Amino acid sequence: MHGPIDPAIRERAEERARLARWRLYAGAAMAATLAATVGLYAVEPPRAWWVDLAHAAAKAGFVGAVADWFAVNALFRYPFGRWTGIGGLIPREKQRLAGGMGRFVARQFFTPESIRRGVEGVDVAAAAARWLADPVAARRAAAALAPFLPRLLDSLAEGRAQTVLRRLLPRIVAGPGTGRLAGRLLRTLLDGGQHQEVFGYALAQVKATLAANEEKLRVAIESRVAEQGGKVVQWVAGAWIAKKVLASINAELARIEPSDSDLRAAFDAWVESEIDRLEHDPARAADLARAIRSVFAHPTVAAWLEDAVLRLSQMARFDIEREESRIVAALATMIANLGRTLEHDEQARHGLNRLVEEVVAALAPRAQARIEGFVAAKVAGWSDQDLVERIELKVGRELQMIRLNGTLLGAAVGAALYALLSALFGRVPV
């Protein structure tokens, strides 16, 4: 049982059949005019006027048919043999034709304007959003991206990238705008008031931890009292001191716990004043910059960062090899969230589409040269026979129609000319 036929092979066969059919039509018309030209000589004079008219039409039609046959065939082949050098225009000019085709394709279809017009109607963002929001696609994309994370971390921890980062990072984070940026970030985090909820949650966790470990803390405090004051002090006041310390801690936590407590309000006021100083006081911003610079420039911090990056790289490498990789799962979640965001945010989709248009249009000049060279090299690499067949199959029907029309037009002009001359000068010989 035969498999499905390749569409390209089927299309090529259909083109060959169509070309052969129209070549037959043109050849039949030329043969008919030749037969009429020769056959009408058999009519003995005196001949009727319409016979001479038909004879003149047949002769002119045959001349037109031969001329067009030569013109069409001379494009692709040598009608009178290669040794004559007459014809074979396309094979002879293959290199120039290849360059011309490359320039035509690149400069007519790959200009920035034409590319921008072509991309304008394509909603790339919507298609990307649908694809990214699909959990299966998001997981597949995450699995493809995950192996690059260890490589990225390795490049940051080793070689030139590490040296460049070590030099640039302190300058970047300790630049003149660091204070204002830090102030804006802190203000953004605190404006919604959610930090108080987080603080309350952390406070509750601290209280729960103290309650669960109260006996251990009491023993630890008594041991500390014994170390500092001796066994007698521990025996006399150790338990009392431990009880007082724990009670004081719980009392302070209780004072802070209410959301409208004075301590929380004072803390917010202090943070607000510090943010204002960071945003508007150059001296305070400079202090922050110096502090950050000293931290990042310290050899211990640099070594710690390098070690941390290497450990993260190893962890990432081990994790992505697991079937249930946390990194892949996290990336898949992020990608799916991005897809859902694009689906529901029309402004974001519009911005992404405009970005795609501008990026593609900006790449057009560089793409033009490459496409021009690619098309030229591809065409120049075809054999003469392959080049002739490809072009002839595409335009051969139209060329055979030219032959057929040339035959018919020649016959019509010959008949009209004979009729005109006969009207002016009487019967003229054919």
PERA-V773236 format. One record per backbone hydrogen bond with DSSP energy under -1.0 kcal/mol. NH is the residue of the N-H (numbers start at 1). CO is the residue of the C=O. E is the energy in kcal/mol with one decimal. If there is no record, write none. Layout:
BEGIN
{{NH CO E} {NH CO E}}
END
This chain:
BEGIN
{{10 6 -2.4} {11 7 -2.5} {12 8 -2.3} {13 9 -2.2} {14 10 -2.2} {15 11 -2.3} {16 12 -2.2} {17 13 -2.3} {18 14 -2.3} {19 15 -2.5} {20 16 -2.6} {21 17 -2.0} {22 18 -2.1} {23 19 -2.3} {24 20 -1.9} {25 21 -1.8} {26 22 -2.4} {27 23 -2.6} {28 24 -2.7} {29 25 -2.1} {30 26 -2.1} {31 27 -2.7} {32 28 -2.4} {33 29 -2.1} {34 30 -2.1} {35 31 -2.7} {36 32 -2.4} {37 33 -2.4} {38 34 -2.5} {39 35 -3.1} {40 36 -2.2} {42 39 -1.6} {43 40 -1.2} {52 48 -1.7} {53 49 -2.3} {54 50 -2.3} {55 51 -2.5} {56 52 -2.6} {57 53 -2.2} {58 54 -2.5} {59 55 -2.5} {60 56 -2.4} {61 57 -2.6} {62 58 -2.4} {63 59 -2.4} {64 60 -2.5} {65 61 -2.4} {66 62 -2.6} {67 63 -2.4} {68 64 -2.4} {69 65 -2.4} {70 66 -2.4} {71 67 -2.4} {72 68 -2.7} {73 69 -2.4} {74 70 -2.6} {77 73 -3.5} {81 78 -1.9} {84 81 -1.1} {85 82 -1.2} {88 77 -2.9} {89 74 -2.2} {90 75 -2.9} {92 88 -2.3} {93 89 -2.0} {94 91 -1.1} {97 93 -2.9} {98 94 -2.8} {99 95 -2.2} {100 96 -2.4} {101 97 -2.7} {102 98 -2.3} {103 99 -2.5} {104 100 -2.6} {105 101 -2.6} {106 102 -2.4} {107 103 -2.8} {108 104 -1.7} {109 105 -1.8} {110 106 -1.2} {115 111 -2.6} {116 112 -2.4} {117 113 -2.4} {118 114 -2.1} {119 115 -2.2} {120 116 -1.8} {122 119 -1.7} {124 122 -1.7} {127 123 -1.9} {128 124 -2.8} {129 125 -2.8} {130 126 -2.5} {131 127 -2.1} {132 128 -3.0} {133 129 -2.4} {138 134 -3.0} {139 135 -2.4} {140 136 -2.2} {141 137 -2.8} {142 138 -2.5} {143 139 -2.4} {144 140 -1.6} {145 141 -2.0} {146 142 -2.5} {148 145 -1.7} {149 146 -1.7} {152 148 -2.5} {153 149 -2.5} {154 150 -2.6} {155 151 -2.4} {156 152 -1.6} {157 153 -1.7} {158 154 -1.3} {163 159 -1.4} {164 160 -3.0} {165 161 -2.6} {166 162 -2.5} {167 163 -1.7} {168 164 -3.0} {169 165 -2.7} {172 168 -2.8} {173 169 -2.7} {174 170 -1.5} {175 172 -1.2} {178 175 -1.6} {181 177 -2.4} {182 178 -3.0} {183 179 -2.5} {184 180 -2.5} {185 181 -2.5} {186 182 -2.6} {187 183 -2.6} {188 184 -2.6} {189 185 -2.2} {190 186 -1.9} {191 187 -2.1} {193 190 -1.4} {196 193 -1.1} {198 194 -2.1} {199 195 -2.7} {200 196 -2.6} {201 197 -2.3} {202 198 -2.6} {203 199 -2.5} {204 200 -2.3} {205 201 -2.0} {206 202 -2.1} {207 203 -2.4} {208 204 -2.4} {209 205 -2.2} {210 206 -2.5} {211 207 -2.6} {212 208 -2.2} {213 209 -1.6} {217 213 -2.4} {218 214 -2.5} {219 215 -2.3} {220 216 -2.3} {221 217 -2.6} {222 218 -2.5} {223 219 -2.3} {224 220 -2.0} {225 221 -2.4} {226 222 -2.2} {227 223 -2.0} {228 224 -2.0} {229 225 -3.3} {230 226 -1.7} {234 230 -2.0} {235 231 -2.6} {236 232 -2.6} {237 233 -3.3} {238 234 -1.5} {241 237 -2.8} {242 238 -2.4} {243 239 -2.3} {244 240 -2.5} {245 241 -2.8} {246 242 -2.3} {247 243 -2.4} {248 244 -2.6} {249 245 -2.3} {250 246 -2.3} {251 247 -2.3} {252 248 -2.5} {253 249 -2.3} {254 250 -2.2} {255 251 -1.9} {256 252 -1.8} {257 253 -1.8} {261 258 -1.7} {265 261 -2.1} {266 262 -2.7} {267 263 -2.4} {268 264 -2.6} {269 265 -2.4} {270 266 -2.3} {271 267 -2.6} {272 268 -2.6} {273 269 -2.2} {274 270 -2.2} {275 271 -2.3} {276 272 -2.3} {277 273 -2.1} {278 274 -2.3} {279 275 -2.2} {280 276 -2.2} {281 277 -2.6} {285 281 -2.3} {286 282 -2.5} {287 283 -2.2} {288 284 -2.2} {289 285 -2.4} {290 286 -2.7} {291 287 -2.3} {292 288 -2.6} {293 289 -2.7} {294 290 -2.5} {295 291 -1.9} {296 292 -2.5} {297 293 -2.1} {302 298 -2.4} {303 299 -2.7} {304 300 -2.4} {305 301 -2.9} {306 302 -2.4} {307 303 -2.6} {308 304 -2.7} {309 305 -2.6} {310 306 -2.3} {311 307 -2.4} {312 308 -2.6} {313 309 -2.4} {314 310 -2.3} {315 311 -2.8} {316 312 -2.8} {317 313 -2.4} {318 314 -2.5} {319 315 -2.5} {320 316 -2.4} {322 319 -1.5} {329 325 -2.0} {330 326 -2.8} {331 327 -2.9} {332 328 -2.8} {333 329 -2.2} {334 330 -2.4} {335 331 -2.8} {336 332 -2.6} {337 333 -2.5} {338 334 -2.3} {339 335 -2.3} {340 336 -2.4} {341 337 -2.4} {342 338 -2.4} {343 339 -2.1} {344 340 -1.6} {345 341 -1.2} {349 345 -2.0} {350 346 -2.6} {351 347 -2.5} {352 348 -2.4} {353 349 -2.6} {354 350 -2.3} {355 351 -2.2} {356 352 -2.5} {357 353 -2.4} {358 354 -2.4} {359 355 -2.6} {360 356 -2.7} {361 357 -2.6} {362 358 -2.3} {363 359 -1.5} {367 363 -2.4} {368 364 -2.8} {369 365 -1.3} {370 366 -1.4} {371 367 -3.1} {372 368 -2.9} {373 369 -2.2} {374 370 -2.6} {375 371 -2.9} {376 372 -2.2} {377 373 -2.5} {378 374 -2.5} {379 375 -2.6} {380 376 -2.5} {381 377 -1.4} {382 379 -1.3} {387 383 -2.9} {388 384 -2.6} {389 385 -2.5} {390 386 -2.6} {391 387 -2.3} {392 388 -2.8} {393 389 -2.5} {394 390 -1.2} {395 391 -2.4} {396 392 -2.4} {399 395 -2.0} {400 396 -2.6} {401 397 -2.1} {402 398 -1.7} {403 399 -1.9} {404 400 -2.5} {405 401 -3.0} {406 402 -2.7} {407 403 -2.1} {408 404 -2.3} {409 405 -3.1} {410 406 -2.5} {411 407 -2.2} {412 408 -2.3} {413 409 -2.8} {414 410 -2.6} {415 411 -2.4} {416 412 -2.5} {417 413 -2.8} {418 414 -2.3} {419 415 -2.3} {420 416 -2.4} {421 417 -2.7} {422 418 -2.4} {423 419 -1.9} {424 420 -1.8} {425 421 -3.3} {426 422 -1.7}}
END
